[in-house]
Structures are given as C-alpha cells and as structure tokens.
Amino acid sequence: MEFYGKTEPKITMVVNKSGYINDDCPYGELLTAENLLNIVCRFGSECKDLSDEVWNRKESYIREHHLKYQFNVISAAARGRLRETAHSRILAYMLRHPVIQASFLNYFFNWENPGNLSVETEFGNERSHIDVILYDLDKCIIIENKVNGAVEQAHQVYRYVHDIAEEKLNIKRNNIYVVYLNPRNHDSPTFQSITDEHGEDNIMESLGSRFLVKSFAYDIREWLQQIVIEKEPIVESGIKLYIDYLENYFQLTNKYTPMKKEIKKYILDKYEINEETSLENQIEILEQKKENVDFLAEQLSSIIKDIKADKAAQKLNSIYKQIELDFKDLKDVCLCNRTENRPYLNLEVSFSVCDEQIKFQIEYDQNYENIYYGIVCNQKENNESYNKIVKKFKPYVESFTTGRQSATPNWPVWRNTSFENAYMRFKGLIEFAQSLKSQKD
C-alpha cells in the first residue's frame, strides 16, 4: 500500500514482555514501525479469538431466542446498523418539530424555548461539516455524532466552533453550545480534537458547562422516552421506532441480560478470574486486556483510513483520465496526493478566464468519504481576484437547485457532491468557465 508521501510514524509506546501496552513499563520495547507487526501478532490472535467467541455466543443467543425476528423497519432497511449520517438525519428531522426541539432544549440545557431554531445537517464549509446544528442569529448548538465510534479528526471540534459557528455564522463564543454524542460512554473528545494546531484555545474549557458529553444509548434514548406528542400518531410512532432501534442496537432491554451474563462468565473464565482473585488483580487483568484490544482497534482504524485514501485516489485518478479525454486543450491538470501535513486528496485544473488565472479543484475531506468541488482562491491574499470570481460565477452558483454553499475564505465557489456526480458537475463548472473566456470584465 502506498502512503502518498507520509513519513513513517513515530509511536512512543512500550509493550511489556507479556504483550501488555504500558507507557510506564521499564522493561518494555519501544514500539516502532519495524516491530509493530510482531507486537500486533503477539496479542492479535488472542484478541481475534476472544472477539470471534463473543460474537458467536451473541449470535447463538439471538437465534435461540428468536430475537432476530422482532421486526424493526429501521434495522431492516439499514441491515442492522445505521450509518452516522443516517442517525444525524433522523435527529435533524425530529428536531425540526417544534415540540421535539423544545423538549431537547429543555432536557439538555434547561431552556424554556418555543423550538423555533433552524436545523441543518452536514452544515459548514468545504472541509468541515457539522453533523447537526441548531441556530438563529444569536446562538447555535453543535451536535457532534459519534454513535458508531468514528475516529476523530485533528482539530475537528475546534474547527466547528471557530471556523463555522464564529466565522461563518458570526456567533459569539458565549452563545455557542456543543453536544458531543458517544455511543455508550461519556468519554471526552481528545485534546487534539478540541484545540487548534498549536494545542491552544481549548474549546471544552472555553465553553465550560455549555459543552455537554452525552451518549446515544442512555441520554438520547432517555430524552426520547419522555417526549409527549399529542394528536400526531405518525410522529409518535417514528419516535418509538427509533427508540426501539437504539434499544436493540445497544442491547439495553432485559431480554439481553442472560446473554450478557453468559458472555461475562466466558470472559472471566478465559482469564482465570474467580472469587479467589482479588478485586485489584481483576481490574488490572481486565484493564490490560482492554488496552490490547483498544490498541489493535486503533491500528485497524488507521489501516482502514489508509485504504479509504487509496480508494479515493483511484476515484480521482479515473476523473483525471476522463478530463484528459474530454479537455485535450487543458495543459495544467494535476493530481495532488496527501502528505503528513496536508491530508487532503485533490485534483486541480488551472487555466485563464478573462485574463484571470483560476484554479478548479475536486477534493476529498480528511476521512476520504465526502467529496466537493469548486474554485480555490485565498480571499486574504487575492481579494480582488476573489471578488471577480464571485461576481463572474454568480449565475453558475445560482443555477444550483440543491446543495448551494456560501463562499468561504479559500473557496469563492464550491459545492458538496457524490463521486457518481462529481465528474459531471466538475465538467459543467469547467465548461461554464470556458464560456466566459470571450467575455470582458
């Protein structure tokens, strides 16, 4: 696998001779790229055996007790698991209802609000998209959805607050609220996520009590359970359906209790933990095993991200080849691979429009999942050119029936898209620009 110019990671972690990860272990070995594979293999097999056995016991219990036949439309449509974007859309649809929104604001913030805030999903700029946001002219609530445990991006929450809430919406810091939603726990986001590139301006500290860390399994479920909707059976049914989905997905009801006890007994027996084992030793053994599993999961997440980057690069390469076929007169066309300091993948086309050199780009975000396209120009460095682009391409932007985005400091024209539509729309932008060549300023 090619890593597109990334330098070899330097991991300062040690693993002791029993295979446990321990930063303080004096007898441990320094974890580097050279011995990473050996260390993963050392306890990877154990983690796999444990994971497979737990999974098999869970599936066996569900089959034997016919739990799979308890029908839920959401589970059936999602094949058992909704993507995070789907959860965000469900939340947003519910929060647009004034009664549900008022209930949310009262439950989490103790507000007496009529529920008239605007609600959007995937809201932001070309590189940062807030999962769900509630806002008006004076205040906003940012909802960060980690229901499936997605890996955090560097400075992710910081960008939401600084770049989108403060700069894009012009909302003051003391009127910004964040609800950070974990799957089950109440673990805070990482320091890297809530600070700027210098490790400063800690958003969680700055917002204080306005930064809530909650969970889908317990807090969202409990909030939904206390909502009262009168004379709207379809809305009430939708809420109950989503509650039922969450209860089954997180296995929260009593019907799963015997299964959990069986799995617990298996784990304790496997690691020879019994009544004679002191409580301190029980905690130490299980914490060490959990650290091994967490470390392996972290490595898997890193590998998945690299594979996604390779997949995104392949897609951009196919667009690159199509541009070469359709626009043989374009000379400045290049693919820009990611580096350690610039994790974005993009394709750039550059040519002159009315004596103005313009750069057109298609780019993936840092997770290599969302794709957007448009025109790149730094407003601070090239304000005159930036304003000319906004003016010239206004008819093109106004032609969008959906997905229209406001200009940002680096992208005077841009739009989210899908890979399936990316080339068609990018081609349309280039063709529109070429039609302007004969026009005068």
C-alpha positions in Angstrom: 0.0 0.0 0.0 1.3 3.4 -0.9 1.1 6.1 1.7 1.4 9.1 -0.6 4.4 10.8 0.9 3.7 10.3 4.6 6.7 9.8 6.8 7.0 6.7 8.9 5.0 7.3 12.1 7.0 7.6 15.3 5.0 5.9 18.1 6.3 6.3 21.6 4.6 3.5 23.4 6.0 0.4 25.1 4.8 -3.1 25.3 6.0 -5.4 28.1 7.1 -9.0 27.7 3.6 -10.3 28.5 2.3 -8.3 25.5 0.6 -5.6 27.5 0.8 -2.0 26.4 2.1 0.2 29.2 3.7 3.6 28.8 5.4 3.3 32.2 6.9 -0.2 31.8 10.7 0.0 32.2 11.2 -3.5 30.6 9.1 -2.7 27.6 10.2 -2.4 24.0 9.9 0.9 22.0 7.1 0.5 19.5 8.2 1.5 16.1 7.1 0.7 12.6 9.7 -2.2 12.3 8.4 -4.2 15.2 4.7 -3.1 15.0 3.7 -6.3 13.1 5.3 -8.6 15.6 3.7 -6.9 18.5 0.2 -6.9 16.9 0.6 -10.6 16.1 1.7 -11.2 19.7 -1.7 -10.4 21.1 -3.7 -10.0 17.9 -4.5 -13.7 17.8 -5.8 -13.6 21.3 -8.0 -10.6 20.5 -9.4 -12.3 17.5 -10.2 -15.5 19.3 -12.0 -13.5 22.1 -13.8 -11.4 19.5 -14.9 -14.4 17.5 -16.1 -16.3 20.5 -18.1 -13.4 22.0 -19.7 -12.8 18.6 -20.6 -16.4 18.1 -22.2 -16.6 21.6 -24.2 -13.4 20.9 -25.4 -14.7 17.6 -26.3 -18.1 19.0 -28.3 -16.5 21.8 -30.2 -14.2 19.4 -31.0 -17.2 17.2 -32.1 -19.5 20.0 -34.3 -16.8 21.5 -35.7 -15.7 18.1 -34.6 -12.1 18.7 -33.8 -11.6 15.0 -37.5 -12.0 14.2 -38.6 -8.9 16.2 -39.2 -6.6 13.3 -38.0 -3.0 13.1 -38.2 -1.1 9.9 -35.1 0.9 10.6 -33.0 -2.2 11.3 -34.3 -4.0 8.3 -33.6 -1.0 6.0 -30.1 -0.5 7.5 -29.3 -4.2 7.6 -28.8 -3.9 11.3 -26.7 -0.8 11.6 -27.4 2.8 10.5 -24.5 4.9 9.3 -23.7 8.0 11.4 -25.1 10.3 8.7 -28.4 8.4 8.9 -28.6 9.0 12.7 -27.9 12.7 12.1 -30.7 13.0 9.6 -33.1 11.3 11.9 -32.1 13.6 14.7 -32.4 16.6 12.4 -35.9 15.6 11.2 -37.1 15.2 14.7 -35.6 18.4 15.9 -37.4 20.4 13.2 -40.6 19.6 15.0 -41.2 22.5 17.5 -42.4 20.3 20.3 -39.5 17.9 20.0 -37.0 20.7 19.7 -38.4 22.5 22.7 -38.1 19.2 24.6 -34.5 18.7 23.5 -33.5 22.2 24.6 -35.3 21.8 28.0 -33.9 18.3 28.6 -30.2 19.1 27.9 -29.9 22.8 28.6 -33.0 23.6 30.8 -34.2 26.2 28.3 -37.7 27.3 28.0 -37.7 27.7 24.2 -40.5 27.6 21.7 -38.5 25.4 19.5 -38.0 27.8 16.6 -34.3 27.3 15.8 -33.2 26.4 12.3 -31.9 22.9 12.0 -29.4 21.7 9.4 -27.2 18.6 8.7 -23.7 18.5 7.3 -23.5 22.2 7.7 -20.3 24.1 7.4 -17.5 24.9 4.9 -15.7 22.9 2.3 -13.5 21.0 4.8 -15.6 20.8 7.9 -19.2 19.6 8.2 -21.2 19.8 11.5 -23.3 16.7 11.8 -26.4 18.6 13.1 -26.7 22.3 14.1 -29.5 24.3 15.6 -29.1 28.0 15.2 -30.5 31.5 14.8 -28.9 34.9 14.5 -27.6 34.9 18.1 -26.8 31.4 19.2 -26.1 27.8 18.0 -26.0 24.3 19.3 -23.5 22.0 17.6 -24.3 18.3 17.7 -21.3 16.0 17.1 -22.4 12.5 16.3 -20.1 9.6 17.2 -22.8 6.9 17.5 -20.7 4.3 15.7 -17.4 5.4 17.2 -15.9 7.2 14.2 -12.3 8.3 14.5 -11.8 11.9 15.5 -10.2 14.3 13.0 -7.4 16.6 14.2 -8.9 19.9 15.5 -12.4 18.7 14.5 -14.5 20.2 17.2 -12.3 23.3 17.3 -13.0 24.0 13.6 -16.7 23.6 14.2 -16.7 26.2 16.8 -14.1 28.6 15.4 -14.4 28.3 11.6 -18.2 27.6 11.3 -20.0 29.0 14.4 -17.8 32.1 15.0 -16.5 32.9 11.5 -19.3 31.7 9.2 -22.3 32.4 11.4 -20.8 35.3 13.3 -21.9 33.9 16.7 -20.1 34.9 19.8 -18.3 32.2 21.8 -20.5 32.7 24.9 -23.6 31.8 22.8 -22.1 28.6 21.3 -23.1 25.2 22.7 -21.8 21.7 21.9 -23.5 18.3 22.5 -20.8 15.6 21.9 -22.6 12.2 21.5 -20.7 9.0 22.2 -22.2 5.5 21.6 -22.5 4.4 25.2 -20.0 6.2 27.4 -19.3 9.8 28.5 -15.6 10.0 27.4 -14.5 13.5 26.5 -13.1 14.1 23.0 -9.4 14.1 22.5 -7.3 17.1 23.3 -6.2 17.2 19.7 -9.8 17.5 18.6 -10.8 20.4 20.8 -7.7 22.6 20.3 -6.1 24.5 17.4 -3.0 23.4 15.5 -0.8 24.8 18.3 -2.6 22.9 21.1 -4.2 26.1 22.3 -7.7 27.6 22.6 -9.3 24.6 24.3 -12.9 24.6 23.2 -14.1 22.4 26.0 -12.5 24.6 28.7 -13.7 27.7 26.9 -17.4 26.6 26.7 -17.4 25.0 30.2 -20.9 23.9 31.1 -22.1 24.7 27.5 -20.0 21.7 26.3 -22.0 18.5 27.0 -20.7 15.0 26.6 -23.6 12.6 26.3 -24.4 9.2 24.8 -26.9 7.8 22.4 -27.5 4.6 24.4 -28.6 6.4 27.5 -29.1 10.2 27.2 -30.7 10.4 23.7 -32.8 7.3 24.5 -34.0 8.7 27.8 -34.7 12.1 26.3 -36.8 10.5 23.5 -38.7 8.4 26.0 -40.1 11.4 27.9 -41.3 13.3 24.8 -45.1 13.7 24.6 -46.6 14.3 21.2 -50.4 14.7 21.2 -52.7 14.0 18.2 -49.7 13.2 15.9 -49.7 9.4 15.7 -47.2 9.2 12.9 -44.6 11.4 14.7 -45.2 9.4 17.9 -44.7 6.2 16.0 -41.5 7.4 14.4 -40.0 8.3 17.8 -41.0 4.9 19.3 -39.5 3.1 16.3 -36.2 4.9 16.7 -36.2 4.2 20.5 -36.7 0.5 19.7 -33.8 0.6 17.2 -31.5 2.1 19.8 -32.5 -0.4 22.5 -31.8 -3.3 20.2 -28.6 -1.9 18.7 -27.2 -1.2 22.1 -28.9 -4.3 23.7 -30.4 -2.2 26.5 -33.5 -4.2 27.4 -33.9 -7.1 29.8 -34.2 -9.6 27.1 -30.4 -9.3 26.6 -29.5 -9.8 30.3 -29.0 -13.6 30.1 -26.7 -13.2 27.1 -24.6 -10.6 28.8 -24.2 -12.8 31.9 -23.1 -15.7 29.7 -20.5 -13.6 27.9 -19.3 -12.1 31.2 -18.8 -15.7 32.6 -16.9 -16.7 29.4 -14.5 -13.8 29.7 -13.8 -14.3 33.4 -13.2 -18.0 32.9 -10.9 -17.3 29.9 -8.7 -15.1 32.0 -8.9 -17.3 35.1 -10.6 -14.7 37.2 -12.6 -16.2 40.1 -13.7 -15.5 43.6 -10.1 -16.0 44.8 -8.8 -13.3 42.6 -8.5 -10.0 44.4 -10.6 -7.1 43.1 -7.3 -5.2 42.4 -6.0 -8.0 40.3 -9.3 -8.4 38.5 -9.2 -4.8 37.5 -5.6 -4.9 36.5 -6.0 -8.0 34.3 -9.1 -6.7 32.5 -7.7 -3.2 32.0 -4.5 -4.7 30.5 -6.6 -6.9 28.1 -8.8 -3.9 27.2 -5.6 -1.8 26.4 -4.5 -4.6 24.0 -7.9 -4.6 22.3 -8.0 -0.8 22.1 -4.6 -0.7 20.6 -5.5 -3.2 18.0 -8.7 -1.3 17.2 -6.6 1.9 16.8 -4.3 0.1 14.3 -7.3 -1.2 12.4 -8.8 2.2 12.2 -5.5 3.6 10.8 -5.3 0.9 8.2 -8.9 1.5 7.2 -8.2 5.2 6.8 -5.2 4.5 4.5 -7.3 2.1 2.4 -10.0 4.7 2.1 -7.3 7.1 0.9 -6.2 4.6 -1.7 -9.7 4.2 -2.9 -10.3 7.9 -3.1 -7.1 8.3 -5.0 -8.3 5.7 -7.5 -11.5 7.5 -8.0 -9.8 10.9 -8.6 -7.4 9.2 -11.0 -10.4 8.0 -13.1 -11.7 11.6 -13.1 -8.2 12.8 -14.1 -8.2 10.4 -17.1 -11.7 11.5 -18.1 -10.7 15.2 -18.1 -7.7 14.4 -20.3 -10.0 12.8 -22.8 -12.7 15.5 -22.8 -10.5 18.6 -22.5 -7.4 17.9 -24.6 -6.6 21.6 -24.7 -6.1 21.9 -21.0 -2.5 21.7 -20.0 -2.4 22.4 -16.3 -4.1 19.3 -14.8 -2.6 17.5 -11.8 -3.4 15.1 -9.0 -2.2 16.2 -5.6 -1.6 13.3 -3.2 -1.8 13.6 0.6 1.2 14.3 2.8 1.7 14.2 6.5 1.0 18.0 6.8 -1.8 18.0 4.1 -4.1 15.1 4.4 -6.4 16.1 1.6 -6.5 14.4 -1.8 -7.4 16.6 -4.7 -7.4 17.1 -8.5 -6.6 20.6 -9.8 -7.3 22.1 -13.2 -5.9 25.6 -13.9 -6.5 28.0 -16.9 -7.0 31.6 -17.6 -10.5 33.1 -17.7 -10.7 36.7 -18.9 -7.0 37.3 -18.1 -7.5 35.8 -14.6 -5.7 32.5 -13.8 -8.3 30.3 -12.0 -7.8 27.0 -10.1 -10.6 24.5 -10.2 -10.5 21.6 -7.7 -12.2 18.4 -6.7 -11.2 17.4 -3.2 -11.9 14.7 -0.6 -12.1 15.6 3.1 -9.7 14.2 5.8 -11.8 11.0 6.2 -11.8 10.3 2.4 -15.6 10.0 2.5 -17.1 13.4 1.4 -16.2 15.0 -1.9 -16.6 18.5 -3.0 -15.5 20.7 -5.9 -15.2 24.3 -6.9 -12.8 27.2 -7.3 -9.9 27.9 -5.0 -8.7 31.4 -4.2 -7.4 32.9 -0.9 -9.5 35.9 -0.2 -7.0 37.5 2.2 -4.1 37.2 -0.3 -6.0 37.9 -3.5 -9.1 39.9 -2.5 -9.5 41.5 -6.0 -9.4 38.1 -7.8 -11.6 36.6 -5.2 -14.3 39.2 -5.7 -14.1 38.9 -9.5 -14.6 35.1 -9.3 -17.7 35.5 -7.0 -19.2 38.0 -9.5 -18.4 36.1 -12.7 -19.6 32.7 -11.3 -22.7 34.0 -9.6 -25.0 32.8 -12.5 -23.4 29.3 -12.2 -23.9 29.2 -8.4 -27.5 30.4 -8.7 -28.3 27.6 -11.1 -27.9 25.0 -8.3 -31.3 23.7 -7.3 -29.8 21.9 -4.3 -26.5 21.8 -2.4 -25.8 25.5 -2.8 -23.0 26.6 -0.5 -21.9 30.0 0.7 -18.4 31.3 -0.3 -15.6 30.6 2.2 -12.3 32.5 2.6 -10.5 29.9 0.4 -13.3 28.7 -1.9 -15.4 31.5 -3.5 -17.3 28.8 -5.4 -17.9 25.3 -4.1 -20.4 22.5 -3.7 -20.7 19.1 -2.0 -21.3 16.3 -4.3 -21.0 12.5 -4.7 -18.4 10.5 -6.6 -21.1 9.4 -9.0 -22.0 13.1 -9.9 -18.5 14.6 -9.3 -17.2 14.5 -12.8 -20.4 15.6 -14.5 -20.6 18.6 -12.2 -16.9 19.4 -12.3 -17.1 19.2 -16.1 -20.1 21.6 -16.1 -18.1 24.1 -14.0 -15.2 24.0 -16.4 -17.5 24.4 -19.4 -19.1 27.4 -17.8 -15.7 28.9 -17.2 -14.7 28.3 -20.8 -17.9 30.1 -21.9 -16.7 33.2 -20.0 -13.4 33.3 -21.9 -14.7 35.5 -24.6 -16.5 37.9 -22.2 -14.8 41.0 -21.0 -14.7 42.1 -17.4 
